[in-house]
Each structure stands twice: as C-alpha cells, then as structure tokens.
C-alpha cells in the first residue's frame, strides 16, 4: 500500500535531481524549437505528496505545460519535440532514453550511489485553456506508427485547481487532500486501475473543495 515518503533529506535530493533535468528540458525546448514551457511536480512536491508502495521504486510525476508553440493542434510534432529533447537531456546526464507511453514519457529507474532506493520520472505533456482547464497530450498507439493518433484530452474538473488549493490551505484542510490523494492512489493499486496521478490529485482537491463549500452553505 502507498504511504508518504518520510525521509525529507532523500525527498529533497530527488526533487533537486529531477528538477534539474526538467529545467534543462525546458531550456532546450526553447532553444531548439522556440517552445515555451514550464514544469511542476504533480500536486507540487513542496506540498509533500510523494508516495511509495512498500519498498518498491518511487514514481515522481511531473507536468510539462506547453505555454507557447507554433501550432497547438500538431500534437505529434509537440510530443516528438519533447521526446527527442528529453532523451538528449538524459543522455547528457548518462541516463538511458525515456519510454513513450500513452500519456507520459517515462525514464528508466535510477538511484543515488549512497542510497539504493530506486526512482523514476513520469512526464506528462499538458496545456491549459484561458479559462483554466487542463488538457493532457495522448499518444494512442497502433500497429503502424504512421497511423498512431495524437490528441489533447481534457482532464475533467481541472478548472481553477490552483485557486481551489489556495482556498483549501487557507482554512487548514490540506491534510484532507493528502488523505484523499493517498486513498485514490491505493484504490488504483487495489483495483489495478491506471488512473494518472494528476487526475487523482484533481479529484482529491475537488472532493475537499466541494465539501468545504457544502459546509459553508449549511452555516
């Protein structure tokens, strides 16, 4: 079952390592393709939402948000630009190429010399509408690469998620989000679901936010 990682020193080192890779990815995308991007750890690492299933490896989930590009509708081009650039960054850091899955780019597992705990990065490519709704770039594979589909898929109920988080934290209910997020991840594990971490996070935030508003209306 998933539990929150308590070793703050190790978490800090992981975040620093992965953050450097993501910063370099954003820098090279701008330099090589004039593509504007920023990144964030799912749920934001500063909010301590890093989970580990027993002694298994830690999967760190990042969103790479596309903030500027030549054509948002050319999803194949965007995915390939990010994939090739990420592999270039990994190679510079003596790491193997990433794997291109349906909704993320996933690194191989690696570890620090003085700590055997394995960890990897899952990088989802996302964009946001002016109204604040998030979309995730999907690569739907077929038997023939040229027939693969690339498209933006809306993440349900993702509008204004940052504002909702601020309101939840302002009334001291962030621990409720942490508990809901962990429960959703464990339900994924229990029922062998493949729900992305960001969707689990959005659902947890919305559940707590809706309960908060219901309580306000009862007063």
NORFENLIN-V735749 format. One record per residue. N is the residue number from 1. PHI is phi in radians with two decimals (999 if undefined). PSI is psi in radians with two decimals (none if undefined). OMEGA is omega in degrees with one decimal (NA if undefined). Layout:
# NORFENLIN-V735749
N:PHI:PSI:OMEGA + N:PHI:PSI:OMEGA
This chain:
# NORFENLIN-V735749
1:999:2.62:179.8 + 2:-1.29:2.41:170.7 + 3:-2.38:2.72:179.2 + 4:-1.26:2.44:179.7 + 5:-1.27:2.19:-173.7 + 6:-1.70:-0.31:-178.2 + 7:-1.31:1.61:-173.6 + 8:-1.13:-0.60:179.7 + 9:-1.14:-0.74:178.8 + 10:-1.17:-0.74:178.6 + 11:-1.05:-0.76:179.3 + 12:-1.07:-0.71:179.9 + 13:-1.18:-0.71:177.0 + 14:-1.08:-0.83:-178.6 + 15:-1.08:-0.68:179.7 + 16:-1.15:-0.76:179.8 + 17:-1.10:-0.89:-177.0 + 18:-1.22:-0.62:177.5 + 19:-1.09:-0.65:177.8 + 20:-1.12:-0.72:177.7 + 21:-1.10:-0.75:-178.3 + 22:-1.21:-0.65:176.7 + 23:-1.10:-0.74:179.1 + 24:-1.15:-0.66:177.3 + 25:-1.05:-0.83:179.3 + 26:-1.08:-0.73:-179.4 + 27:-1.08:-0.79:-177.1 + 28:-1.28:-0.55:175.7 + 29:-1.13:-0.66:177.4 + 30:-1.20:-0.75:-176.9 + 31:-1.22:-0.78:-173.3 + 32:-1.51:-0.53:-173.7 + 33:-2.24:0.06:-176.6 + 34:0.92:0.73:-179.5 + 35:-1.85:2.14:179.2 + 36:-1.49:2.28:-178.3 + 37:-2.54:2.80:164.4 + 38:-2.50:2.91:-176.6 + 39:-2.34:2.75:174.7 + 40:-2.67:2.55:173.5 + 41:-1.30:2.47:-177.5 + 42:-1.01:2.20:-178.0 + 43:1.34:-0.08:-176.9 + 44:1.19:2.04:-179.1 + 45:-1.01:-0.49:-179.0 + 46:-1.19:-0.22:177.2 + 47:-1.69:0.19:172.1 + 48:1.02:0.99:179.6 + 49:-1.99:0.59:-179.7 + 50:-1.65:2.09:-175.8 + 51:-1.92:2.71:175.1 + 52:-2.43:2.36:179.1 + 53:-1.60:1.72:-178.2 + 54:1.03:-2.22:178.4 + 55:-1.77:0.25:-179.8 + 56:-1.31:3.02:-177.0 + 57:-1.18:2.76:179.3 + 58:-1.69:2.24:-179.1 + 59:-1.83:1.91:-179.8 + 60:-1.61:2.17:-175.8 + 61:-1.81:2.20:177.9 + 62:-2.12:2.55:168.1 + 63:-1.78:2.25:171.2 + 64:-1.82:1.86:-176.1 + 65:-1.58:2.20:176.5 + 66:-1.46:2.00:-177.9 + 67:-1.81:-0.31:177.8 + 68:-2.74:2.26:173.8 + 69:-2.76:2.92:-175.3 + 70:-1.16:-0.71:-176.6 + 71:-2.60:1.85:-179.4 + 72:-1.14:-0.39:-177.4 + 73:-1.42:-0.27:179.5 + 74:-1.51:1.29:-173.1 + 75:-1.16:-0.62:178.0 + 76:-1.06:-0.79:-179.8 + 77:-1.08:-0.79:-179.8 + 78:-1.05:-0.84:-178.1 + 79:-1.08:-0.73:-178.4 + 80:-1.21:-0.67:176.2 + 81:-1.04:-0.80:-178.7 + 82:-1.18:-0.76:-178.8 + 83:-1.07:-0.87:-178.5 + 84:-1.11:-0.72:-179.2 + 85:-1.20:-0.70:178.5 + 86:-1.10:-0.72:177.6 + 87:-1.10:-0.64:177.5 + 88:-1.11:-0.75:178.7 + 89:-1.12:-0.76:180.0 + 90:-1.11:-0.72:-179.3 + 91:-1.10:-0.72:177.9 + 92:-1.04:-0.55:-179.0 + 93:-1.69:0.32:176.7 + 94:1.03:0.67:178.2 + 95:-2.06:2.61:-179.2 + 96:-1.18:2.87:177.2 + 97:-1.07:2.71:177.0 + 98:-1.42:2.89:174.8 + 99:-1.81:2.42:-178.5 + 100:-1.68:1.81:179.2 + 101:-1.73:-3.06:-175.8 + 102:-1.05:-0.73:-173.3 + 103:-2.25:0.22:-178.9 + 104:-2.81:2.88:168.3 + 105:-1.86:2.18:-172.2 + 106:-2.06:2.25:177.5 + 107:-1.43:2.88:169.2 + 108:-1.22:2.86:178.2 + 109:-1.35:2.44:175.6 + 110:-2.51:3.06:-174.5 + 111:-2.69:2.92:176.7 + 112:-1.52:2.67:-175.2 + 113:-1.02:-0.66:-175.6 + 114:-1.74:0.26:179.3 + 115:-2.59:2.11:-174.8 + 116:-1.39:-0.04:-177.6 + 117:-1.15:2.12:-179.8 + 118:-1.44:2.56:174.0 + 119:-2.61:2.79:-180.0 + 120:-2.55:2.95:178.4 + 121:-1.99:2.37:167.2 + 122:-1.94:2.07:-177.8 + 123:-1.96:1.94:176.8 + 124:-1.66:2.41:178.0 + 125:-1.64:2.16:-176.9 + 126:-2.30:2.84:169.5 + 127:-2.45:2.91:-176.3 + 128:-2.32:2.37:178.6 + 129:-1.38:2.86:176.7 + 130:-0.99:-0.44:179.1 + 131:-1.48:-0.07:174.9 + 132:1.69:0.13:178.3 + 133:-1.43:2.40:179.8 + 134:-1.64:2.48:174.0 + 135:-2.20:2.47:179.2 + 136:-1.90:2.39:179.4 + 137:-1.40:2.16:-177.3 + 138:-1.90:2.37:173.6 + 139:-1.99:1.77:-179.3 + 140:-1.60:1.91:-172.3 + 141:-1.48:2.61:174.6 + 142:-2.22:-3.04:177.6 + 143:-1.25:-0.35:-177.5 + 144:-2.13:2.11:-174.0 + 145:-0.95:-0.71:-176.7 + 146:-1.16:-0.30:179.5 + 147:-1.70:-0.03:178.2 + 148:-1.02:2.55:178.4 + 149:-1.81:2.41:175.5 + 150:-2.20:2.24:-178.3 + 151:-2.79:2.83:175.4 + 152:-1.54:2.30:179.0 + 153:-2.09:2.14:-176.3 + 154:-1.17:2.38:174.8 + 155:-1.52:2.02:-173.9 + 156:-1.01:2.45:172.7 + 157:1.01:0.58:-177.3 + 158:-1.65:-0.01:-177.5 + 159:-1.13:2.38:173.1 + 160:0.98:0.60:-175.7 + 161:-1.13:-0.61:-179.5 + 162:-1.17:-0.70:178.4 + 163:-1.12:-0.70:179.5 + 164:-1.11:-0.72:178.6 + 165:-1.06:-0.77:-179.9 + 166:-1.06:-0.71:-179.7 + 167:-1.18:-0.72:178.6 + 168:-1.09:-0.78:-179.1 + 169:-1.17:-0.57:-177.0 + 170:-1.17:-0.40:179.3 + 171:-1.87:0.21:172.8 + 172:1.30:0.54:-177.7 + 173:-1.92:0.34:-177.7 + 174:-1.13:-0.56:178.3 + 175:-1.08:-0.52:176.7 + 176:-1.15:-0.67:177.1 + 177:-1.14:-0.76:178.7 + 178:-1.01:-0.77:-178.3 + 179:-1.17:-0.75:179.5 + 180:-1.14:-0.72:-179.7 + 181:-1.09:-0.79:178.6 + 182:-1.10:-0.72:179.2 + 183:-1.09:-0.72:180.0 + 184:-1.16:-0.69:177.5 + 185:-1.14:-0.68:178.4 + 186:-1.22:-0.60:174.8 + 187:-1.13:-0.65:174.0 + 188:-0.99:-0.79:-178.5 + 189:-1.17:-0.76:-176.0 + 190:-1.14:-0.71:-175.5 + 191:-1.83:0.22:176.8 + 192:0.97:0.69:175.3 + 193:-1.46:2.81:179.7 + 194:-2.13:0.76:-178.2 + 195:-1.32:2.16:-178.9 + 196:-1.03:2.63:-177.0 + 197:-1.05:-0.65:-178.0 + 198:-1.14:-0.63:177.3 + 199:-1.18:-0.71:175.2 + 200:-1.04:-0.73:-179.7 + 201:-1.13:-0.82:179.2 + 202:-1.05:-0.76:179.3 + 203:-1.11:-0.72:179.5 + 204:-1.11:-0.79:178.8 + 205:-1.07:-0.81:-178.3 + 206:-1.12:-0.67:178.9 + 207:-1.07:-0.82:-179.3 + 208:-1.19:-0.72:-179.9 + 209:-1.10:-0.76:179.9 + 210:-1.13:-0.70:176.7 + 211:-1.10:-0.70:178.7 + 212:-1.06:-0.79:-179.6 + 213:-1.20:-0.63:176.8 + 214:-1.10:-0.72:178.9 + 215:-1.14:-0.63:179.0 + 216:-1.14:-0.70:-177.5 + 217:-1.22:-0.45:-180.0 + 218:-1.32:-0.37:-176.0 + 219:-1.31:none:NA
